[in-house]
């Protein structure tokens, strides 16, 4: 099986087949140590903005929002944020009222010219270009209009539901543009500083290591290149079951997992990282404000009675 953990903008699991390599294990991690968690870590109940996003993406930065339904169930949503200054720097974008407009004038003009030509005289390169641009146009990639909202000093758009994590029944549901995609069997565990999302594949387990420190949320996976290139070293810590073009299958005992994570920079590769978004004072919780008001009133009454 090809890689199930792809490096997507969402970062959290990305259980989609890609052409990259991945590592799978014969047992979940950790196997015997650490109970299966039924409650989500509270630090996830926030919004996070991606760090060091690749170029040539859509306008703005990707955000992850974990919306808790209860302690064991949450929705994971994605959206993009941008500033007015960023829009002004892009020739293909325009902000009009509550809508963001995109039009790649260069490609639209090129497509228009190719359509006007006699198809029987098109070169192979022109035919390929026409086919590519036509498909992109049909998908709405050359021009589109999307609604935006202004919140926390930033514009938001392209809101999507991407996952539903349910630790009560150990199911992760993924979504695409058409709605529900698939249900995936998971086990959520904790080992030292890491929360480990174990995902069952066709036979073995894939893993996402989740770490939250200093307002930074990081998603990592076992680095297949490190294992392939340093087999002699890693045979002291794990058992190689098979090494294929796209998949390395290993068995890791709990007693060796700690030693492997001590050199985490080599053992793990970062899929993506996000920084926690701090709320403004405009979002000050009503309940906390009410509590403060009650305390102030109580102190006022106390002072009045004391000095009356």
N, C-alpha and C positions, 0 to 999 in steps of 0.2 A: 504494500500500500504506500502511496506517495504521502508526502507530509500533510498532516492534519492540522498542525498549528502553524498557520501562515502569519506573516508579519503584516497585519492589516492596520488601518488607522484606528480601529476600535481597540486593538491590543489585547482584550481580555482573554479570548480563546481562539477565535477565528478558525473554527473547525471546518475549513474548506480545503479541498485538495489543491495543492499547488505543486510546482516542479522542484521545490527545495527539499533538502533532507530533514529528517526529524529522528528523534529518539523515542522508542517505546519500551516499556518494561512489562515483564510478565505478571507483576503484582502492583497494586496501588502503592503509593508512597505517603507516609511510611506504611509498611505492611501490618505489623503487629502493634507497634507503639502508636499512641495517639488515637483517641476515639473519633468516630465519625461525627463531625459537627452538624448540629441541627439549627444553630443560630448564626446569622451573618455577623461578621465583625462590624461594630458600630462606626468605625472610621469610613466605611463604604457609603454611609448615608449622607452623601455629599455630591457636589459637582466638581469635576476635575477637567483641566485644560491641558492639552498635549504639549510636550516639550520637543523642540527640534524637529518639527514636521518637515517632511521632504518637500522639495520644490515641485512646481507643476501640478499642484493640487488645486481644488476649487478655492475660491476666495475665502480667506479667514483661517482660523485654527479650529481643529476638532475638539469637541468637548464630550465627556462622558457624564451622564447623570444617573445615579443609582436612586431610584424611588422606592423606598421601603413600603411594602404593603403590611407586613408584620415582621417579627423577628427572624423568620425563616424563609421569607419570600420577598423578592424585589424585582422590579423592572429595570432594565438597563437601556437607557436611551442615548442617542447621539445627536448632536447638532453642531453647527459651525458659528463662530462669532467673529466679527470684524469691526473696524472703526471706519468713520467717514473718510479719514485720511487714506486708508488702505484702498477704498473704492476709487478715490481720485488718482491713485497711482497706477490703476489698471485701465488700459484703453478699451477693453471689451466689457467692462461693467459700468452700470449706471444705477444710482439709487433714486427712485422716484416715489415719493410718498411712502407707503407701506409695502413697496415692492422692490425687489432687486432684479434688474434686467441684465441678461448676458447675451452677447452676440459676437461671435468670432467673425468679424467682417471679412477678414482675409480668406478664411476657408469657405465662407458662404459665397463670396465672389468667385472663388475658384470652382466650386461646385456648379454654380450657375453657368460659367463658361463651358465646362465640360459637357453639361447637358445639352448645350446648343450645338455641339459638334456632331457630325455624322458618325454614329457608333461603328460603322463598317470600316472607318479609316482611323480609328483610334489605335495608338500604339499599346503594347502590353502594359507599359508603365501608366499610361492614361486610363486604361480600363481598370487597372488595380486601384488607382487613385479614386476614380469615379465610384467604384464599388464600396471602397472604404468610407468615403465622404457621404455617400447615400445612406449607408447603414447608420453612421453617426447622426445624420440628420433625422432619420426615422426614430432614433432613440432620444431625440431632443438634446443632443450633446453640442450642437452648433449654436443653438439659440434657445433660451428659456426665460420664463418669468416666475419668480418664487416670492411668496409673502415673507416679510420680515417683521420682527418685533424688537423694540428697544427696551433693554433691561440691564441693570447693573452697569450702565455707561457704555454698553456694547450693543451692536445689532446682532440678532440671532436669526438663523434660517436653516432650512433643510433638517427639520426635526424628524427623527426616525426611532421606532422601537426596534431594538436589535436582539435583546435577550430577555427571557424570564427565568430567573434562578429560583428554584424551589427546593430547599433543603429538607422539607418534610417528606417528600417522596423521592428525593435525589434525582430530580429531572431538570435539565437545562433545555429550554425551548428556544430555538433560534428563529428569527424572522427575516424575510426579505421584502422587496418592494410589493410583492403580491400578497403578503400576509405571513401566516405561520409556515415555516420551512420544515423543521424536523425536531424531534425530541431526542435528547442525548442523555444517556445514563452517566451520572457523576457521583463521586465521593469527595466530600470537602473535609480536609484534615489540616492539622497544624503541627509544624515541626520547627522548634526553636523560633527564629524570627520570621519564618515563612508560613503563610497559609498556602496549601497546595490543593489546587483544583485538579482532581483525577478524572479523566474522561475515558470511558471505555470505547475502543475502536472495534474493528472486526473481531479481534481476539485479545489483543493486549491493551495496555493503558498508555495514554498520553497525559502530559502534565503541564500545568501553568503554575509557576511559583509567583505568589503575590506578596509584595512587601510594602509596608507603609512606614515611612520614617521622615521626620522633619518636613511634613506636609507634602512629601513626594510619594506618589503611588506608582510602583514599578511592576511590570509583568515580564517574567523571564521563563525560559525553557532550557532544558538540557542541551548543551552545545554538541551537535553531532560531529562537527569537524574536529573538535578537541579529542573526542573519543577515538575517531578513526586515525588521527595522526599520532596519538600517544597510547596505542593499545597496550604496549608492554608495561607502561606505568599504571594504567587503569585496571589491568588484570589483578592487581593487588587489592582492589576495592570493589570490583563487580565481576560478574560473569557475562561474557559475550555469547549470546545465543545465535545471532546471525548478523551479518553485515551485508546489506544489499545496496543497490545504487541510491535509493531514496530513503531507506530506513535502517537504523541500527537498533537491534533488539537486545536488551540486556536484562539481567536480574540483579537487583540491588538489595542487599540485606540491611535491615534497620541499623545494625551496629556500624555499618560503613557509611551510611548516609551523612552523618555528622562530619566525618573526615573529608568527604567529597565537597561539602558545603563550606568547609574552612577555606578552600581555594575557590570560592564561588565565582570570581572573575573569569576563571578559565572553564570551570565546569558548567556554568550557566551563561546563556546569551540573552541580552535584553531584547524583548519584543517591542516594547514601547514604555514610555513613562509619562506620567501626568502630574501636574501640580494642583493641589486643592485650591478651589476658588473661594476666597473669603467674601462673605456677604457684607453688603454695606449696611449702614445704620438704618437705612430705609426699610430693611427687612428685619428689624429688631423684633423678636418674638413677642406677641401680644401678652402671652402668659407671664413672661418675665417682667414686662413693663407693669402689668397689673400687680405683681408681687412687690415691686419697688414702690408703687403708689401706696399699697397697704402698709408697708413698713414705715414710709414717711409719715403717713397719717397717725400710725400708732405712736411713733416717737413724738409727734406734735402733741398728742393727747397726754402722753406721759409728762412732757415738759410743762404743759399747761397746769396739770394737777400738782406738780412738784412745786411750782413757783407761785401758785395761786394764793 
